[in-house]
Amino acid sequence: MGFVVVSDLGRDEIVEGLIIDYFVSPILGIRLKWKTKITQVEKNKSFTDFQVHGPYKYWNHFHEFIPNGNGVLMKDTVDYELPMGILGTVAHGIFVKRKLGRIFDYRYRVLEELFNQTKSKP
């Protein structure tokens, strides 16, 4: 989707009320502005970003971090609705659902590479 964060995120912590501005290119490389607000934070456990302005009619993304025997499970719950009524429904079936799946698959692969590297035994 060509996410480009344009906000200066000079802090290490995600805090409630934080506004993040992006450019995204969801369709045919067309750049759109996307603004989200962090609406909920439970330090080291979860946070929620909510679309203030952007390509969706509604977007609410709950990020959860659940400790387990292997480290931490990162779980996402995304509630969203597309604009344009029936056209949005058709677009969802044709490409939006698949594109979102690829975005989360990509993030999964990157996190696996960063945090779950198998170490060879000597």
N, C-alpha and C positions, 0 to 999 in steps of 0.2 A: 504493500500500500504506500510505500515511499514515505514513511513517518519521518518528519523532520521537526524536532522540538525547537521552537524559537524562543521560548521563555528562558531567562537566566535562572537556572536551578542551582545556584551557588551553595545550597545547603545539602547536608547529608541526610537529613530527616524529611520524611513526608509528614506534613502537618495538616490538620483540618483547616479548610479555607484556602489552601494553596491552589492557585489558578495556573494551569499549564496550557500554553498555546502551541499548536502544531500546524504544520501543513501536511496534508495527506493527499494521495493520488489514487483514489479507489477505482476510477474508471478511465480507461484510455489515456492515462498519464495526466489527466486534468487536475491541477492543484486546487485544493479546497482548504479553507481555514477550519480548524477544529479547536475548540476551547473546552477544557474539562476543569472541574472543580473537585478537590478532595473533600468529600462530605462526611467521612467517618474514618477515624483512625483508632485502632487498638494496637499500641506499640508492640512490635514483634509478633503480632497475631493476625492482623487484617487491616485493610483499608479499602475504601470505595471511591471510585472516580465516576463522576456524573457529567454528562455532556451538557454544557451551557449553550454552546452553539456548534453546529457541525452538520455532517452528512446524514445523520440519523434523525428521525422524528423524536426518538427516545433512546437513550443509552445509559445504562447503570451497570457498572462493572465492579463486582466484589472480589477482591483478591484475599485469599486466605492462606496462612502458613501454619501447617499442622505438623508438630514434631512426631516422629515415629522411630522405630528401631533402626531404620536405615538413614536417618537424618531428618529432613523436613520435606513434607509433601506440599507442593504449591498448587492450590486449587482455585479455579476461576469460576465464577457464576456471572454470566452476562445476560441481562434482560435488555432487549432492544426492539425497536419498531422502525421500519423504514417509512419514509414519506411517500407521497403520491398514490395512496390507496392501492387499487388493483395493480397499477404499474409497479409499485414497490413490491407487491406480493409476487408478481411475475419475475422481477429482477432478483428477488431473494431465491427463488427456485432455480433460476438460470445460472447465477454466478455469485451472489453475495454470501450465501451459506457456505459454498465451497471455498470462497476467498477467506472468510473468517476461519474456517478449518485449517487452511494452509498457514495463516498467520500464527495460530496457536501451535500447530505442528512445528513450525520453524522455531518458535520460542522454546518449545520443549527440547528440540535437538540442540539448540545453543546452550541451554541450561545443563543438559546432560553432558555436553562436551566440557563445560566449565567446571562442573561440580561432581561428576560421577566418572571421572577418568579411572579406568582400571589400571592399577599399578602392577607391574610385572614383579614376580617374586625372584629374589637373588638365587 
